[in-house]
Amino acid sequence: MVSYLNIPSNEDPSTYVSFPPCTHLSQVLASADGEAVLKTYNTAMKICLLAMPIHEDRSYLAQDGTKVQHEELVRLRSRIVRCASCQAVSNVFMCLECSFVGCYRHRHASEHASAHNHAFGINPHSGDLICWPCQSFVSDPSLERIRINQIIHSKKVANFPGMPIFQHEHDAEKQRQIVSASRAPCFRASTGLKGFVNMGSTCFMSSVLQTLIHNPFIRDYFLAGSHNDCNKMGAECLSCSVADIFQDFYSSPSAAGYGPVSLLTAAWKVKRSLAGYSEQDAHEFWQFLLHQLHKNDTKKSKSYKEHTPVPGDHQSPALGSCNCIIHRTFAGELQSSIRCKDCRNTTVTVDPMLDLSLEIQEKHTDGSKTAIPSLEACLDVFTKPEQLDATYSCSSCQKQTKVTKQLKIKKLPRTLGIQLKRFEHLATSTKIDTHVQIPLFLNMSDYVLASSEPHYGQNLYELFAVVCHIGSASTGHYICMVKARTGAWFMFNDATVTKVSQQDVLNSRAYLLYYIVHEMA
């Protein structure tokens, strides 16, 4: 089935930008220099279009109307897209405030920006704007309007194949990089709204991938080319396969569903239980995927040592020094307190967490269970003191005694993943299909340690993705609902993308929830 995403013809396509403006961009556009920045961006986009793939059978005209020779375009293009410091042709950025071109991999672009106080760079292969102080891609409707207009007037079509090589480049590896970095200009704004082809009970995989594709922290990491220095092919490296997906979702003009063949192959090689076409658990796959992305990031010798610090990053005894993209995005800390009933001594243990798994039924001492009506109530049950049945050897009073256990969050992550425990596997597998009320905004202040400083503003999180399971414990289907940058919600049902209402999201029987910090402190 093919995915269709129709943008009304009477709406301004610039309103569909997926990258939010940062404070630096908003300030400069609102200042007296704003008009000059727009003019510079307009000129830079013309250069970007020249750096994009060139079609040999098509004529290109100069401003005076004369035909430009194809060889001349190739010569100019080969000069434009090289790093001025190391001559790299992949992952380069053009400075918006001067003529410097630098690469991302060796930090020549960011070092130039820091040394000269130049805040913005442009990816010449997509026209995307990066803010170096924020270390993320940014945009604005006024810039997106310029980008689209330049593409429309560039006399290029969106499905041209890329140039195979630069004519004077004989190094095989550089030829490969040039080909992989070349793509045609895209007429639609980079929304990432695209589905996955179901390749045989792979809905669990595509639903989880949609939550990563629309997570701005993960998106910025892959679109910045942070994994592009891997020498493996996509089917041999799971992270490379994910990087290919991001490249397609945010650059291809096609709305057809994506077939994750290389990702499936890479996943099967690592975890044999995923091979075949049986239904898998979405939460288990999410944990597996995060673990693999973590491993592949930390294998790169200078991965976290060279990374520019981001707001909220700090070293942690529980999390160690790992600064991979997964830990920077999802990792938090959970504190467990065991209190002796006799001497009141409290033993504290801090463990890392990548998500929370919450009961949606409360168990009582008589063995009965009652449904928990809301997510906040689930968190209340998770963090309230609980008297354990087993006795405990107290290290303080040396007695075998009853103890009380309480869990509290010590450090919140930038993205909070929550699993609602809908499946029970006892003598038989059963599914709890009760509705749990979920808030669009979640205040986590009641569930963190009282002594902890507020994380990310006021501990406020905003819902941006929901994964639902439809069916029974033995058979079913996964779908995902994601909040786009425009504020609209979209449902991803394999390759089909459908706009849904906010009420549809609230009425859903969620299995996995993903909240993102509403404000970075």
C-alpha positions as CSV (number, residue, x, y, z in Angstrom):
1,M,0.0,0.0,0.0
2,V,1.3,3.5,-0.9
3,S,1.3,6.3,1.6
4,Y,-0.4,9.6,0.5
5,L,0.1,12.9,2.2
6,N,-1.8,15.7,0.5
7,I,-0.9,19.3,1.3
8,P,-3.8,21.6,0.3
9,S,-2.9,23.7,-2.7
10,N,-4.3,26.8,-1.2
11,E,-2.0,26.6,1.8
12,D,1.5,28.1,2.0
13,P,4.0,25.1,2.0
14,S,6.3,27.1,4.2
15,T,4.0,26.4,7.1
16,Y,5.0,22.7,6.9
17,V,8.6,23.3,8.1
18,S,9.8,20.5,10.4
19,F,12.7,22.4,12.0
20,P,11.7,24.9,14.7
21,P,13.3,28.4,14.8
22,C,15.8,28.8,17.7
23,T,16.2,32.0,19.7
24,H,19.3,32.9,17.7
25,L,17.4,32.7,14.4
26,S,14.3,34.4,15.7
27,Q,16.4,37.3,17.1
28,V,18.4,37.9,14.0
29,L,15.3,37.8,11.7
30,A,13.5,40.3,14.0
31,S,16.5,42.6,14.1
32,A,17.5,45.3,11.6
33,D,19.8,42.7,10.0
34,G,16.8,40.4,9.2
35,E,16.4,41.5,5.6
36,A,20.1,41.1,4.9
37,V,20.0,37.6,6.3
38,L,17.1,36.7,4.0
39,K,18.9,38.1,1.0
40,T,22.1,36.1,1.9
41,Y,20.1,32.9,2.4
42,N,18.5,33.5,-1.0
43,T,21.9,33.8,-2.6
44,A,23.2,30.8,-0.7
45,M,20.2,28.7,-1.9
46,K,21.2,29.5,-5.5
47,I,24.7,28.1,-4.7
48,C,23.1,25.1,-3.0
49,L,21.1,24.3,-6.2
50,L,24.3,24.5,-8.2
51,A,25.9,22.0,-5.7
52,M,23.0,19.6,-6.2
53,P,22.9,16.9,-8.9
54,I,23.5,18.0,-12.5
55,H,21.7,16.3,-15.4
56,E,23.8,16.0,-18.5
57,D,20.8,16.1,-20.9
58,R,19.4,19.3,-19.5
59,S,20.4,22.9,-20.5
60,Y,21.3,25.5,-17.9
61,L,21.2,29.2,-18.6
62,A,23.2,32.0,-17.1
63,Q,21.5,35.2,-16.0
64,D,22.3,36.8,-19.4
65,G,20.5,34.0,-21.1
66,T,23.5,32.2,-22.5
67,K,23.9,28.5,-22.2
68,V,26.3,27.2,-19.5
69,Q,28.4,24.3,-20.6
70,H,28.0,21.1,-18.5
71,E,31.7,20.8,-17.9
72,E,31.8,24.3,-16.4
73,L,29.0,23.4,-14.0
74,V,30.9,20.3,-12.9
75,R,34.0,22.3,-12.4
76,L,32.2,24.9,-10.3
77,R,30.3,22.3,-8.3
78,S,33.6,20.4,-7.4
79,R,34.9,23.6,-5.9
80,I,31.8,24.6,-4.0
81,V,31.2,21.4,-2.0
82,R,34.7,20.8,-0.6
83,C,35.8,21.6,2.9
84,A,38.3,24.4,2.8
85,S,40.4,22.8,5.5
86,C,40.6,19.1,4.6
87,Q,39.0,18.9,1.1
88,A,36.2,16.6,2.4
89,V,33.2,16.3,0.0
90,S,30.7,14.7,2.4
91,N,28.8,16.4,5.2
92,V,30.0,20.0,4.5
93,F,28.3,23.2,5.5
94,M,28.5,26.7,3.9
95,C,28.8,29.6,6.3
96,L,25.8,32.0,5.9
97,E,27.9,35.0,6.8
98,C,31.0,34.4,4.6
99,S,32.3,32.2,1.9
100,F,33.8,29.5,4.1
101,V,32.9,25.8,3.6
102,G,33.7,23.4,6.3
103,C,33.0,19.7,7.1
104,Y,31.1,18.4,10.1
105,R,33.1,15.2,10.7
106,H,36.3,17.0,11.6
107,R,34.5,20.0,13.1
108,H,36.0,22.5,10.6
109,A,32.6,24.1,10.1
110,S,31.8,24.5,13.8
111,E,35.3,25.6,14.7
112,H,35.1,28.3,12.0
113,A,31.7,29.4,13.4
114,S,33.1,29.6,16.9
115,A,36.2,31.5,15.9
116,H,34.4,34.1,13.8
117,N,31.2,34.3,15.8
118,H,29.2,33.1,12.7
119,A,26.1,31.3,14.0
120,F,24.6,29.7,10.9
121,G,25.6,27.2,8.2
122,I,23.8,25.7,5.2
123,N,23.9,22.1,4.1
124,P,24.6,22.5,0.3
125,H,22.9,19.2,-0.6
126,S,19.5,20.0,1.1
127,G,19.4,23.7,1.9
128,D,18.8,22.9,5.5
129,L,20.1,25.6,8.0
130,I,22.1,24.6,11.1
131,C,22.6,26.8,14.2
132,W,26.0,26.1,15.5
133,P,25.4,27.5,19.1
134,C,22.4,25.3,19.4
135,Q,24.0,22.4,17.5
136,S,20.7,21.7,15.7
137,F,18.9,22.3,12.4
138,V,16.5,25.2,12.5
139,S,14.2,26.9,10.0
140,D,11.5,29.6,9.7
141,P,8.6,30.0,7.3
142,S,10.3,33.0,5.6
143,L,13.4,30.8,4.9
144,E,11.3,27.8,3.8
145,R,9.5,30.1,1.3
146,I,12.8,31.2,-0.2
147,R,14.0,27.6,-0.4
148,I,10.9,26.4,-2.2
149,N,10.8,29.3,-4.6
150,Q,14.4,28.9,-5.5
151,I,13.8,25.2,-6.3
152,I,10.8,26.0,-8.4
153,H,12.7,28.6,-10.4
154,S,15.9,26.5,-10.7
155,K,14.8,24.7,-13.9
156,K,15.5,21.4,-12.2
157,V,13.1,18.5,-11.6
158,A,12.8,16.6,-8.4
159,N,13.7,13.1,-9.7
160,F,16.9,13.8,-11.6
161,P,19.6,11.1,-10.9
162,G,22.8,12.4,-9.3
163,M,26.1,12.9,-11.1
164,P,28.1,9.6,-10.8
165,I,31.5,11.3,-10.1
166,F,33.4,14.6,-10.5
167,Q,35.3,14.2,-13.8
168,H,38.7,15.1,-12.3
169,E,38.3,13.0,-9.1
170,H,40.0,9.6,-9.4
171,D,40.0,8.5,-5.8
172,A,37.4,5.7,-5.5
173,E,36.4,6.5,-1.9
174,K,35.8,10.2,-2.7
175,Q,33.8,9.2,-5.7
176,R,31.6,7.0,-3.5
177,Q,31.2,9.9,-1.0
178,I,30.2,12.3,-3.8
179,V,27.6,9.9,-5.2
180,S,26.1,9.2,-1.7
181,A,26.0,12.9,-0.9
182,S,24.3,14.0,-4.2
183,R,20.6,14.2,-4.4
184,A,18.0,16.2,-6.3
185,P,16.3,19.2,-4.8
186,C,13.0,18.4,-3.0
187,F,9.9,20.5,-3.7
188,R,8.1,19.6,-0.5
189,A,9.1,20.9,2.9
190,S,11.0,18.4,5.0
191,T,8.3,17.1,7.2
192,G,9.3,13.5,7.6
193,L,5.6,12.5,7.2
194,K,6.0,9.1,5.5
195,G,5.1,5.5,6.1
196,F,6.8,2.1,6.0
197,V,5.9,-0.8,3.8
198,N,4.8,-3.8,6.0
199,M,7.2,-6.5,5.0
200,G,5.5,-9.3,6.9
201,S,4.4,-8.5,10.5
202,T,6.8,-5.6,10.7
203,C,4.3,-3.1,12.1
204,F,6.1,-3.3,15.5
205,M,9.3,-2.1,13.9
206,S,7.8,0.7,11.8
207,S,5.8,2.1,14.8
208,V,8.9,2.3,16.9
209,L,10.9,3.9,14.1
210,Q,8.3,6.6,13.7
211,T,8.9,7.7,17.3
212,L,12.6,8.1,16.6
213,I,12.1,9.8,13.2
214,H,10.1,12.5,14.8
215,N,12.2,12.9,17.9
216,P,14.1,16.2,17.3
217,F,17.2,15.1,19.2
218,I,17.6,11.8,17.3
219,R,16.6,13.6,14.0
220,D,19.2,16.3,14.4
221,Y,21.9,13.7,15.2
222,F,21.3,11.7,12.0
223,L,20.6,14.6,9.7
224,A,23.8,16.2,10.8
225,G,25.6,13.1,9.5
226,S,27.0,12.2,12.9
227,H,27.2,8.5,11.9
228,N,28.5,9.0,8.3
229,D,32.1,8.0,9.2
230,C,31.1,4.3,9.5
231,N,32.8,2.2,6.8
232,K,30.1,-0.6,6.9
233,M,27.3,-0.9,4.4
234,G,23.7,-0.3,5.5
235,A,22.8,-4.0,5.8
236,E,25.9,-4.7,8.0
237,C,25.3,-1.8,10.4
238,L,22.0,-1.1,12.1
239,S,22.9,2.6,12.7
240,C,23.8,3.0,9.0
241,S,20.4,1.6,8.1
242,V,18.6,4.1,10.4
243,A,20.7,6.9,8.9
244,D,19.5,5.9,5.4
245,I,15.9,6.0,6.6
246,F,16.4,9.6,8.0
247,Q,18.0,10.7,4.7
248,D,15.0,9.3,2.7
249,F,12.3,10.6,5.0
250,Y,13.7,14.2,5.1
251,S,15.0,14.6,1.6
252,S,13.1,12.4,-0.9
253,P,10.1,14.0,-2.7
254,S,8.4,10.6,-2.9
255,A,5.5,9.9,-0.5
256,A,5.6,6.2,-1.2
257,G,6.1,3.9,1.8
258,Y,9.7,3.1,2.6
259,G,10.8,-0.6,2.6
260,P,13.3,-1.1,5.5
261,V,15.1,-4.0,3.9
262,S,18.6,-3.1,5.1
263,L,17.3,-2.4,8.6
264,L,15.6,-5.8,8.8
265,T,18.7,-7.6,7.5
266,A,20.9,-5.8,10.0
267,A,18.5,-6.5,12.9
268,W,18.2,-10.2,11.9
269,K,22.0,-10.5,12.0
270,V,22.2,-9.2,15.5
271,K,19.1,-10.8,17.0
272,R,18.1,-14.1,15.4
273,S,14.7,-14.1,17.2
274,L,13.7,-11.2,15.0
275,A,14.2,-13.3,11.8
276,G,11.0,-14.6,10.2
277,Y,7.6,-13.0,10.0
278,S,6.1,-13.6,13.4
279,E,4.7,-10.7,15.4
280,Q,7.1,-9.1,17.9
281,D,6.6,-6.9,20.9
282,A,7.2,-3.2,20.1
283,H,8.7,-2.4,23.5
284,E,11.2,-5.2,23.3
285,F,12.2,-4.0,19.8
286,W,12.5,-0.4,21.1
287,Q,14.9,-1.6,23.8
288,F,16.9,-3.6,21.3
289,L,17.1,-0.7,18.9
290,L,18.3,1.7,21.5
291,H,20.9,-0.7,22.7
292,Q,22.3,-1.2,19.2
293,L,22.4,2.5,18.5
294,H,24.2,3.0,21.8
295,K,26.8,0.3,21.0
296,N,27.4,1.7,17.5
297,D,27.8,5.2,18.7
298,T,30.2,4.4,21.5
299,K,32.3,2.1,19.2
300,K,33.5,5.3,17.5
301,S,36.7,6.1,19.3
302,K,36.0,9.8,19.8
303,S,32.3,9.7,19.8
304,Y,31.5,11.3,23.1
305,K,34.8,13.0,23.7
306,E,34.4,15.3,20.7
307,H,30.7,16.0,21.1
308,T,29.7,19.5,21.8
309,P,27.9,19.7,25.2
310,V,24.1,20.1,25.0
311,P,21.9,21.8,27.6
312,G,21.2,19.4,30.5
313,D,24.2,17.2,30.0
314,H,26.2,16.3,33.0
315,Q,28.3,13.4,34.2
316,S,26.5,10.9,36.4
317,P,27.7,8.1,38.7
318,A,24.8,5.9,37.5
319,L,25.1,6.7,33.8
320,G,28.9,7.0,33.8
321,S,30.6,9.0,31.1
322,C,28.6,7.7,28.1
323,N,27.7,10.6,25.9
324,C,26.2,8.7,23.0
325,I,23.1,10.0,21.4
326,I,20.8,7.5,23.1
327,H,22.0,8.3,26.6
328,R,21.8,12.1,25.9
329,T,18.2,11.7,24.7
330,F,16.6,8.9,26.8
331,A,18.8,8.3,29.9
332,G,17.6,9.2,33.4
333,E,18.2,8.0,36.9
334,L,15.9,6.1,39.2
335,Q,16.5,6.0,43.0
336,S,15.4,3.1,45.1
337,S,15.1,3.7,48.9
338,I,14.8,0.7,51.3
339,R,13.8,1.7,54.8
340,C,14.1,-0.6,57.8
341,K,10.9,-0.8,59.8
342,D,12.8,-1.2,63.2
343,C,15.7,1.3,63.1
344,R,14.4,3.5,60.3
345,N,17.7,3.3,58.5
346,T,17.4,4.0,54.7
347,T,19.6,2.4,52.1
348,V,19.7,4.2,48.7
349,T,20.5,2.7,45.3
350,V,20.6,4.8,42.1
351,D,20.2,2.9,38.8
352,P,20.1,4.2,35.2
353,M,16.8,4.1,33.3
354,L,15.9,4.5,29.6
355,D,12.2,4.4,30.2
356,L,9.5,3.7,32.8
357,S,7.3,0.5,32.8
358,L,4.0,1.3,34.7
359,E,1.3,-1.1,35.9
360,I,-2.2,-0.2,34.7
361,Q,-3.8,-2.4,37.4
362,E,-3.3,-2.0,41.1
363,K,-2.9,-5.2,43.1
364,H,-4.4,-5.4,46.6
365,T,-3.5,-7.5,49.6
366,D,-6.5,-9.7,49.1
367,G,-5.3,-10.6,45.6
368,S,-7.9,-8.4,43.8
369,K,-7.0,-5.9,41.1
370,T,-8.5,-2.6,40.1
371,A,-7.9,-0.6,36.9
372,I,-5.8,2.6,37.3
373,P,-7.7,5.4,35.5
374,S,-5.0,7.8,34.4
375,L,-1.3,8.1,33.6
376,E,-0.8,10.3,36.6
377,A,-2.4,7.7,38.8
378,C,-0.1,5.0,37.3
379,L,2.9,7.2,38.3
380,D,1.4,7.7,41.8
381,V,1.3,3.9,42.3
382,F,4.8,3.5,40.8
383,T,6.4,6.1,43.3
384,K,4.4,5.5,46.4
385,P,6.0,3.6,49.4
386,E,5.4,-0.2,49.2
387,Q,5.8,-2.7,52.1
388,L,7.7,-5.8,50.8
389,D,6.5,-9.2,51.7
390,A,10.0,-10.7,52.2
391,T,12.2,-9.9,55.2
392,Y,15.3,-7.9,54.8
393,S,18.7,-8.1,56.6
394,C,19.3,-4.5,57.8
395,S,22.9,-3.5,57.6
396,S,22.4,-1.0,60.4
397,C,20.5,-2.9,63.2
398,Q,21.6,-6.4,62.0
399,K,18.0,-7.6,62.2
400,Q,15.8,-9.6,59.8
401,T,12.9,-7.3,59.5
402,K,10.2,-5.9,57.2
403,V,11.1,-3.0,55.0
404,T,9.4,-0.3,52.9
405,K,10.6,0.4,49.4
406,Q,10.0,3.6,47.4
407,L,11.0,4.6,43.9
408,K,11.6,8.2,42.9
409,I,13.2,9.7,39.8
410,K,16.5,11.4,40.5
411,K,17.3,12.7,37.0
412,L,14.8,13.2,34.2
413,P,15.7,12.5,30.6
414,R,15.1,14.9,27.7
415,T,12.7,12.3,26.2
416,L,10.6,10.3,28.6
417,G,9.5,6.9,27.3
418,I,6.7,5.2,29.2
419,Q,5.4,1.6,28.7
420,L,1.9,0.8,30.0
421,K,2.0,-2.9,31.0
422,R,-0.9,-4.2,28.9
423,F,0.4,-7.8,28.5
424,E,0.6,-10.5,31.3
425,H,2.4,-13.7,30.6
426,L,1.5,-16.2,33.3
427,A,0.0,-19.6,32.5
428,T,-1.4,-18.0,29.4
429,S,-0.8,-14.6,27.8
430,T,-3.5,-12.0,28.3
431,K,-3.9,-8.4,27.3
432,I,-5.4,-5.6,29.5
433,D,-7.4,-3.5,27.2
434,T,-8.7,-0.9,29.6
435,H,-8.5,2.8,28.7
436,V,-5.9,4.9,30.6
437,Q,-6.3,8.7,30.4
438,I,-3.2,10.3,29.0
439,P,-2.4,14.0,29.3
440,L,-1.0,16.1,26.5
441,F,1.3,17.8,29.0
442,L,2.8,15.9,31.9
443,N,4.2,17.6,35.0
444,M,6.8,15.2,36.6
445,S,7.5,17.3,39.7
446,D,5.5,15.0,42.0
447,Y,7.6,12.0,40.9
448,V,11.1,13.3,41.3
449,L,13.2,13.6,44.5
450,A,12.2,16.6,46.6
451,S,15.9,17.5,46.9
452,S,16.4,17.5,43.2
453,E,16.6,20.7,41.2
454,P,14.0,21.0,38.4
455,H,15.2,19.5,35.2
456,Y,14.5,21.3,31.9
457,G,12.4,24.2,33.1
458,Q,9.7,23.1,35.4
459,N,9.7,19.3,34.8
460,L,7.0,19.8,32.2
461,Y,6.8,17.3,29.3
462,E,4.8,17.4,26.1
463,L,3.3,14.3,24.4
464,F,4.6,13.8,20.9
465,A,4.2,10.1,20.1
466,V,1.9,7.2,21.0
467,V,2.2,3.6,20.0
468,C,-1.0,1.5,20.2
469,H,-1.6,-2.2,19.9
470,I,-4.8,-3.3,18.3
471,G,-6.0,-6.9,18.9
472,S,-5.3,-9.7,21.4
473,A,-2.2,-10.9,23.2
474,S,-1.7,-13.6,20.6
475,T,-2.3,-11.6,17.5
476,G,-2.7,-7.9,16.6
477,H,-1.3,-4.9,14.9
478,Y,0.7,-1.8,15.9
479,I,0.0,1.8,14.8
480,C,1.7,5.0,15.8
481,M,0.5,8.6,16.2
482,V,2.9,11.5,16.1
483,K,2.6,15.2,16.6
484,A,4.1,17.2,13.7
485,R,5.9,20.5,14.1
486,T,2.7,22.3,12.9
487,G,0.8,20.9,16.0
488,A,-1.3,18.5,13.9
489,W,-1.4,14.8,14.8
490,F,-0.8,12.1,12.1
491,M,-1.4,8.4,12.4
492,F,1.1,6.0,10.8
493,N,-0.5,2.7,9.9
494,D,2.2,0.9,8.0
495,A,2.5,2.8,4.7
496,T,-0.6,4.9,5.2
497,V,-0.4,8.3,6.7
498,T,-3.6,9.9,8.0
499,K,-4.3,13.1,9.8
500,V,-6.1,12.5,13.1
501,S,-7.6,14.8,15.7
502,Q,-6.2,15.5,19.1
503,Q,-9.2,13.7,20.6
504,D,-8.4,10.6,18.6
505,V,-5.0,10.5,20.4
506,L,-6.6,11.0,23.9
507,N,-9.2,8.3,23.2
508,S,-6.5,5.7,22.1
509,R,-5.5,2.7,24.2
510,A,-1.8,3.6,24.4
511,Y,0.9,1.0,24.9
512,L,4.0,3.2,24.5
513,L,4.1,6.9,25.2
514,Y,6.8,9.4,24.4
515,Y,7.0,12.8,26.1
516,I,9.6,15.4,25.3
517,V,10.7,18.3,27.4
518,H,8.5,21.3,26.9
519,E,11.2,23.8,27.6
520,M,15.0,23.4,27.9
521,A,16.4,25.2,30.9
